Amino acid sequence: MSLLGLFVAAIVVARTTALDPPSNWRICDASIPQDQYETCVAEAAKDVIVSMAGGLKSFKILPIEPLAVDSIKIGEAQGSVTLKQEYRNIKLHGLTKNLEMIDYHIDWDKCLLSSDAYNPQVDFVADYKVDGKVLLLPVTGSGRSNITMYDLKTRSDIYCEKYQKDGENYLRVKKYVVKFTPKHVNLQFDNLFNGDNVLGEQMNRFINENSDLLFKELQGPYEETFGLVFAKITNDVFSRVPLDKLFPSA
């Protein structure tokens, strides 16, 4: 999410034919004053993300609204939440809806892009399987799950490098760090305890009474996984469009 996460990458770049950015993308010239440039890039980044909602055929990018992810596995951790978790057929809804770019900063000397973004609601919907304990209470089950993050602020720090390919300069991201900070989180796990409705309802109620604490202990693997997903999407753009066509004078 930051959906400026969409400006990241950490994969090997294949040889591809250079492309021009889509005609509806806003291009910002780095030679203008810094404050104007960063405002322009923030607005441009939002436009790019929203334009990807339905996918970009020329860049072989699938729709990101919702964003589909095959699976996430989270091993048992130490602390108040010791859950082995597996999520499959993941759909992340809300990445492009009512997106706001709060702040954007670029340091080309360090090749560091930092941003803060806001989404009113993002839903993580998936098939789940869990086994372990939450605050010493045993939890087990498999079925459908929905983790909803409300008033979500996302901080992104994107560490990049410039390189040459076919005589042109391109960008490649070495590391992408994302931090999710929701105001509130709601978690729903269907079919807990093999379909025992009474125990399942009690556990979902207990989980949501402690949802903020639980999310803080589980969010690290979510952030790491989606950082990699956003990185893949970003490099699908960066590996095809030369740097001077995306960021003139950078």
C-alpha positions in Angstrom: 0.0 0.0 0.0 1.7 2.8 0.0 0.3 2.4 -3.0 3.3 4.1 -3.7 4.4 0.7 -3.1 3.6 0.5 -6.7 6.9 2.4 -7.3 9.1 -0.4 -6.1 11.1 -3.4 -7.1 13.7 -6.0 -6.1 13.7 -8.5 -8.9 16.0 -9.3 -11.8 15.0 -7.2 -14.8 14.6 -9.0 -18.1 15.4 -7.5 -21.5 12.3 -5.8 -22.7 11.4 -3.2 -25.4 11.4 0.3 -24.1 7.9 1.8 -23.8 6.4 5.2 -23.4 4.3 5.9 -20.3 0.5 5.8 -21.0 -0.7 9.1 -22.3 -2.9 9.7 -19.3 0.0 9.6 -16.8 1.2 12.9 -15.4 5.0 13.4 -15.9 6.9 15.7 -13.5 10.2 17.4 -14.5 12.7 17.3 -11.6 14.2 20.7 -12.7 11.2 22.6 -11.2 11.4 23.8 -7.6 11.6 21.0 -5.0 8.3 21.7 -3.3 6.4 21.9 -6.6 8.1 18.8 -7.9 7.1 16.7 -4.8 3.5 18.0 -5.0 3.4 17.1 -8.7 4.9 13.6 -8.1 2.5 12.9 -5.3 -0.5 13.8 -7.5 1.0 11.8 -10.4 1.6 8.7 -8.2 -2.0 8.8 -7.1 -3.1 9.0 -10.8 -0.9 6.1 -11.8 -2.2 3.9 -9.0 -5.8 4.6 -9.8 -5.1 4.0 -13.5 -3.9 0.5 -12.6 -7.2 -0.4 -11.0 -8.3 -2.2 -14.2 -4.8 -3.3 -15.1 -2.3 -2.2 -17.8 -2.4 -4.5 -20.8 0.7 -3.0 -22.5 2.8 -3.6 -19.3 1.2 -7.0 -18.7 -0.1 -5.8 -15.3 -3.3 -7.4 -14.0 -6.0 -5.3 -12.3 -5.1 -4.2 -8.8 -8.7 -3.6 -7.7 -8.9 -6.0 -6.1 -5.2 -7.0 -5.9 -4.9 -10.8 -6.1 -2.2 -12.7 -4.1 -1.8 -16.5 -4.2 -0.8 -17.2 -0.6 0.8 -15.9 2.6 2.2 -18.2 5.3 3.0 -16.9 8.8 4.9 -19.2 11.1 4.3 -19.4 14.8 5.8 -16.4 16.7 6.7 -15.7 20.3 4.5 -13.4 22.3 0.8 -13.1 23.1 -0.2 -14.4 19.7 1.3 -17.7 18.7 -0.6 -18.6 15.6 0.4 -20.6 12.5 -1.5 -19.0 9.7 -2.0 -19.7 6.1 -4.0 -17.6 3.7 -4.9 -18.5 0.1 -6.8 -16.9 -2.8 -6.2 -13.5 -1.3 -8.0 -10.4 -2.6 -7.1 -7.0 -1.3 -9.9 -4.5 -1.9 -9.8 -0.7 -1.5 -6.2 0.1 -2.7 -7.4 2.6 -5.3 -10.7 3.9 -3.8 -10.6 7.3 -2.3 -6.8 7.1 -2.1 -5.0 10.2 -0.7 -1.3 11.1 -1.0 -0.5 13.0 2.2 3.2 13.6 1.6 5.9 12.6 -0.9 9.7 13.2 -0.8 12.4 12.3 -3.3 16.1 12.4 -2.6 17.8 11.6 -6.0 21.3 11.8 -4.5 20.4 8.8 -2.2 17.8 7.4 -4.6 15.2 7.3 -1.9 11.5 7.8 -2.4 9.4 8.3 0.8 5.7 8.8 1.0 2.7 8.8 3.3 -0.7 7.7 1.9 -4.2 7.3 3.3 -7.1 4.8 2.5 -10.4 5.0 4.3 -10.9 1.2 4.2 -8.9 -1.7 2.9 -10.2 -5.3 3.1 -8.0 -8.4 3.1 -10.3 -11.3 2.1 -9.0 -14.8 1.9 -9.3 -18.5 2.6 -7.6 -19.1 5.9 -6.2 -21.9 8.1 -5.0 -21.1 11.7 -3.8 -23.1 14.6 -2.3 -21.9 17.9 -3.2 -19.5 20.7 -4.3 -15.9 21.2 -3.6 -14.6 24.6 -3.3 -18.2 25.9 -6.7 -19.2 24.4 -6.5 -22.0 21.8 -7.7 -21.1 18.3 -8.1 -23.5 15.4 -10.1 -23.4 12.2 -10.3 -23.0 8.4 -12.7 -21.2 6.1 -13.2 -17.6 4.9 -11.7 -14.6 6.6 -11.9 -10.8 6.3 -9.4 -8.5 7.9 -10.6 -4.9 7.5 -8.3 -1.9 8.2 -10.1 1.4 8.7 -8.5 4.9 8.3 -5.3 3.2 7.1 -2.1 5.3 6.9 0.8 3.8 5.0 4.4 4.9 5.2 6.7 3.8 2.3 10.4 4.1 2.1 11.7 3.0 -1.3 15.4 2.5 -1.8 16.4 2.4 -5.5 19.4 2.5 -7.8 19.9 3.6 -11.4 21.3 1.3 -14.1 21.7 1.2 -17.8 20.1 -1.1 -20.3 20.4 -0.8 -24.1 22.0 2.6 -23.7 19.2 4.0 -21.6 18.9 4.8 -17.9 16.4 2.9 -15.8 15.4 2.6 -12.1 15.5 -0.5 -10.0 14.5 -0.7 -6.4 16.8 -2.5 -4.0 14.6 -2.4 -0.9 11.0 -1.5 -0.1 9.8 -0.9 3.4 6.1 -0.4 4.2 4.4 0.4 7.5 0.7 0.0 7.9 -1.0 2.1 10.7 -4.8 1.6 10.7 -6.9 3.5 13.2 -9.0 0.4 13.8 -9.0 -3.2 12.6 -11.9 -5.7 12.4 -11.2 -9.4 12.0 -13.7 -12.1 11.0 -12.9 -15.8 10.8 -15.7 -18.1 9.7 -15.8 -21.7 10.7 -13.6 -21.5 13.7 -13.4 -24.7 15.8 -14.7 -26.8 12.9 -17.9 -24.9 12.6 -18.9 -24.7 16.3 -21.0 -21.5 16.1 -21.0 -20.8 19.8 -17.2 -21.1 20.2 -16.6 -19.4 16.9 -18.7 -16.3 17.8 -17.1 -16.1 21.2 -13.6 -16.2 19.8 -14.4 -13.6 17.0 -15.8 -11.3 19.7 -12.7 -11.8 21.8 -10.4 -11.3 18.9 -12.0 -8.0 18.0 -12.0 -6.8 21.6 -8.2 -7.1 21.3 -7.9 -6.5 17.5 -5.4 -3.6 17.7 -3.0 -5.6 19.9 -3.3 -8.7 17.7 -2.8 -6.7 14.5 0.4 -5.2 15.8 1.8 -8.6 16.5 0.8 -10.0 13.1 1.3 -7.0 10.7 5.0 -7.5 10.0 4.5 -10.5 7.7 1.6 -8.8 6.0 3.8 -5.7 5.3 6.7 -7.8 4.1 4.5 -9.9 1.7 2.7 -6.9 0.2 6.0 -5.0 -0.2 7.2 -7.8 -2.4 3.9 -7.8 -4.4 4.0 -4.1 -4.9 7.7 -4.4 -5.9 6.8 -6.9 -8.7 4.2 -4.6 -10.1 6.5 -1.6 -9.9 9.3 -3.3 -11.7 6.9 -4.3 -14.5 6.8 -0.5 -15.1 10.3 0.5 -14.3 11.9 -2.2 -16.4 10.0 -1.1 -19.5 10.0 2.8 -19.3 13.4 4.6 -19.3 14.0 6.9 -16.3 14.0 10.1 -18.3 10.5 9.3 -19.6 9.2 8.8 -16.0 11.2 11.4 -14.2 12.7 13.9 -16.6 15.9 15.6 -15.3 16.2 13.2 -12.4 
